[in-house]
Amino acid sequence: MYKRVLLPTDGSGCAMKGVREGLGLAAEMDIKALSIYVINSSEYTGLHHESIKRSAKHGLKKQGKKALEKVRDIANEKGVELETKIVVGIPYKKITQEADKDDIIYISTHGMSGFSHLFLGSTTERVLKNTESTVSVVRGK
C-alpha cells in the first residue's frame, strides 16, 4: 500500500507525537521511514551580516540534529529502518517535494510555531494543500 512513511519534525513535543504514530505504522507495515528537519530559511535570511547568518544557520542545524536523534531513538526501539535529512528552505515546500505519491506523511497539527491558525498550523495546512501523498494529521496535544 505505502512504500515509506515521511516524518517531518521540528523536535517539539507536538511534532514528536506525529513521529511516534508514523513510526508505529512503519513498524506494523514493515516499511522504511524518512524523517526530515527543515531549517526554515526565512528565520535567518533577513539578517544583514554574513557571520550572524552563518551562526543562526549553524544553531538551527544543531537543533535539527538533536530532533532527528530523538526520532532515531524511537525508530530503533520499534525496529524501523530510518533515513534522516536536514534540508534548508520553506518547510511545507521541502516536505511536499520530498514526498512521493506512494508515501504517507505523518504530521502533527502544530509544531514549535504553536497556534498560528485556529485548527491547524500553517505548515501542516500547506502540506495538506500541496501534496499528492496521503497525509495523516495527528493531534499534537
Contacts in CASP RR format, 6 or more apart in sequence:
PFRMAT RR
TARGET T0000
AUTHOR 0000-0000-0000
METHOD contacts of the structure
MODEL  1
MYKRVLLPTDGSGCAMKGVREGLGLAAEMDIKALSIYVINSSEYTGLHHE
SIKRSAKHGLKKQGKKALEKVRDIANEKGVELETKIVVGIPYKKITQEAD
KDDIIYISTHGMSGFSHLFLGSTTERVLKNTESTVSVVRGK
1 29 0 8 1.000
2 25 0 8 1.000
2 29 0 8 1.000
2 31 0 8 1.000
2 102 0 8 1.000
2 103 0 8 1.000
2 104 0 8 1.000
2 134 0 8 1.000
3 31 0 8 1.000
3 32 0 8 1.000
3 100 0 8 1.000
3 102 0 8 1.000
3 103 0 8 1.000
4 26 0 8 1.000
4 31 0 8 1.000
4 32 0 8 1.000
4 33 0 8 1.000
4 34 0 8 1.000
4 100 0 8 1.000
4 102 0 8 1.000
4 103 0 8 1.000
4 104 0 8 1.000
5 22 0 8 1.000
5 23 0 8 1.000
5 25 0 8 1.000
5 26 0 8 1.000
5 31 0 8 1.000
5 32 0 8 1.000
5 33 0 8 1.000
5 34 0 8 1.000
5 103 0 8 1.000
5 104 0 8 1.000
5 105 0 8 1.000
5 106 0 8 1.000
6 33 0 8 1.000
6 34 0 8 1.000
6 36 0 8 1.000
6 95 0 8 1.000
6 98 0 8 1.000
6 99 0 8 1.000
6 103 0 8 1.000
6 104 0 8 1.000
6 105 0 8 1.000
6 106 0 8 1.000
6 133 0 8 1.000
7 18 0 8 1.000
7 19 0 8 1.000
7 22 0 8 1.000
7 23 0 8 1.000
7 33 0 8 1.000
7 34 0 8 1.000
7 35 0 8 1.000
7 36 0 8 1.000
7 71 0 8 1.000
7 105 0 8 1.000
7 106 0 8 1.000
8 15 0 8 1.000
8 35 0 8 1.000
8 36 0 8 1.000
8 37 0 8 1.000
8 38 0 8 1.000
8 91 0 8 1.000
8 95 0 8 1.000
8 105 0 8 1.000
8 107 0 8 1.000
8 123 0 8 1.000
8 127 0 8 1.000
9 15 0 8 1.000
9 16 0 8 1.000
9 19 0 8 1.000
9 35 0 8 1.000
9 36 0 8 1.000
9 37 0 8 1.000
9 67 0 8 1.000
9 68 0 8 1.000
9 70 0 8 1.000
9 71 0 8 1.000
10 37 0 8 1.000
10 38 0 8 1.000
10 67 0 8 1.000
10 91 0 8 1.000
10 111 0 8 1.000
10 112 0 8 1.000
11 37 0 8 1.000
11 63 0 8 1.000
11 64 0 8 1.000
11 66 0 8 1.000
11 67 0 8 1.000
11 70 0 8 1.000
11 112 0 8 1.000
12 110 0 8 1.000
12 111 0 8 1.000
12 112 0 8 1.000
13 111 0 8 1.000
13 140 0 8 1.000
14 108 0 8 1.000
14 109 0 8 1.000
14 110 0 8 1.000
14 111 0 8 1.000
14 114 0 8 1.000
14 140 0 8 1.000
14 141 0 8 1.000
15 67 0 8 1.000
15 107 0 8 1.000
15 108 0 8 1.000
15 111 0 8 1.000
15 112 0 8 1.000
15 140 0 8 1.000
16 70 0 8 1.000
16 71 0 8 1.000
16 74 0 8 1.000
16 108 0 8 1.000
17 108 0 8 1.000
17 138 0 8 1.000
17 139 0 8 1.000
17 140 0 8 1.000
17 141 0 8 1.000
18 106 0 8 1.000
18 107 0 8 1.000
18 108 0 8 1.000
18 138 0 8 1.000
18 140 0 8 1.000
19 35 0 8 1.000
19 70 0 8 1.000
19 71 0 8 1.000
19 74 0 8 1.000
19 106 0 8 1.000
20 74 0 8 1.000
21 106 0 8 1.000
21 136 0 8 1.000
21 138 0 8 1.000
22 33 0 8 1.000
22 104 0 8 1.000
22 106 0 8 1.000
22 136 0 8 1.000
22 138 0 8 1.000
23 33 0 8 1.000
23 71 0 8 1.000
23 74 0 8 1.000
23 75 0 8 1.000
23 78 0 8 1.000
23 80 0 8 1.000
23 82 0 8 1.000
24 78 0 8 1.000
24 80 0 8 1.000
25 104 0 8 1.000
25 106 0 8 1.000
25 136 0 8 1.000
26 32 0 8 1.000
26 33 0 8 1.000
26 75 0 8 1.000
26 78 0 8 1.000
26 80 0 8 1.000
27 78 0 8 1.000
27 79 0 8 1.000
27 80 0 8 1.000
32 80 0 8 1.000
32 81 0 8 1.000
32 82 0 8 1.000
32 83 0 8 1.000
33 75 0 8 1.000
33 80 0 8 1.000
33 81 0 8 1.000
33 82 0 8 1.000
33 83 0 8 1.000
34 82 0 8 1.000
34 83 0 8 1.000
34 84 0 8 1.000
34 85 0 8 1.000
34 98 0 8 1.000
34 103 0 8 1.000
35 68 0 8 1.000
35 71 0 8 1.000
35 72 0 8 1.000
35 75 0 8 1.000
35 82 0 8 1.000
35 83 0 8 1.000
35 84 0 8 1.000
35 85 0 8 1.000
36 84 0 8 1.000
36 85 0 8 1.000
36 86 0 8 1.000
36 87 0 8 1.000
36 94 0 8 1.000
36 95 0 8 1.000
36 98 0 8 1.000
37 63 0 8 1.000
37 64 0 8 1.000
37 67 0 8 1.000
37 68 0 8 1.000
37 84 0 8 1.000
37 85 0 8 1.000
37 86 0 8 1.000
37 87 0 8 1.000
38 86 0 8 1.000
38 87 0 8 1.000
38 88 0 8 1.000
38 89 0 8 1.000
38 90 0 8 1.000
38 91 0 8 1.000
38 94 0 8 1.000
38 95 0 8 1.000
39 57 0 8 1.000
39 60 0 8 1.000
39 61 0 8 1.000
39 64 0 8 1.000
39 86 0 8 1.000
39 87 0 8 1.000
39 88 0 8 1.000
39 89 0 8 1.000
40 60 0 8 1.000
40 89 0 8 1.000
40 90 0 8 1.000
40 91 0 8 1.000
41 88 0 8 1.000
41 89 0 8 1.000
41 90 0 8 1.000
42 89 0 8 1.000
42 90 0 8 1.000
43 56 0 8 1.000
43 60 0 8 1.000
44 52 0 8 1.000
44 53 0 8 1.000
44 56 0 8 1.000
44 57 0 8 1.000
44 60 0 8 1.000
45 53 0 8 1.000
46 53 0 8 1.000
47 53 0 8 1.000
47 56 0 8 1.000
57 88 0 8 1.000
61 86 0 8 1.000
64 86 0 8 1.000
65 86 0 8 1.000
68 84 0 8 1.000
68 86 0 8 1.000
71 82 0 8 1.000
71 84 0 8 1.000
72 82 0 8 1.000
72 84 0 8 1.000
75 81 0 8 1.000
75 82 0 8 1.000
76 82 0 8 1.000
85 98 0 8 1.000
87 94 0 8 1.000
87 98 0 8 1.000
88 94 0 8 1.000
91 123 0 8 1.000
92 122 0 8 1.000
92 123 0 8 1.000
92 126 0 8 1.000
92 127 0 8 1.000
92 130 0 8 1.000
93 130 0 8 1.000
95 105 0 8 1.000
95 107 0 8 1.000
95 123 0 8 1.000
95 127 0 8 1.000
95 131 0 8 1.000
96 126 0 8 1.000
96 127 0 8 1.000
96 130 0 8 1.000
96 131 0 8 1.000
96 133 0 8 1.000
99 105 0 8 1.000
99 131 0 8 1.000
99 132 0 8 1.000
99 133 0 8 1.000
100 133 0 8 1.000
101 132 0 8 1.000
101 133 0 8 1.000
102 133 0 8 1.000
103 133 0 8 1.000
103 134 0 8 1.000
104 133 0 8 1.000
104 134 0 8 1.000
104 135 0 8 1.000
104 136 0 8 1.000
105 127 0 8 1.000
105 131 0 8 1.000
105 133 0 8 1.000
105 134 0 8 1.000
105 135 0 8 1.000
105 136 0 8 1.000
106 136 0 8 1.000
106 138 0 8 1.000
107 123 0 8 1.000
107 124 0 8 1.000
107 127 0 8 1.000
107 135 0 8 1.000
107 136 0 8 1.000
107 137 0 8 1.000
107 138 0 8 1.000
108 124 0 8 1.000
108 137 0 8 1.000
108 138 0 8 1.000
108 139 0 8 1.000
108 140 0 8 1.000
109 119 0 8 1.000
109 120 0 8 1.000
109 121 0 8 1.000
109 124 0 8 1.000
109 137 0 8 1.000
109 138 0 8 1.000
109 139 0 8 1.000
109 140 0 8 1.000
110 120 0 8 1.000
110 121 0 8 1.000
110 124 0 8 1.000
110 140 0 8 1.000
111 121 0 8 1.000
111 123 0 8 1.000
111 140 0 8 1.000
113 121 0 8 1.000
113 122 0 8 1.000
113 123 0 8 1.000
114 121 0 8 1.000
115 121 0 8 1.000
116 122 0 8 1.000
117 125 0 8 1.000
120 128 0 8 1.000
120 137 0 8 1.000
124 137 0 8 1.000
127 135 0 8 1.000
128 135 0 8 1.000
128 137 0 8 1.000
END
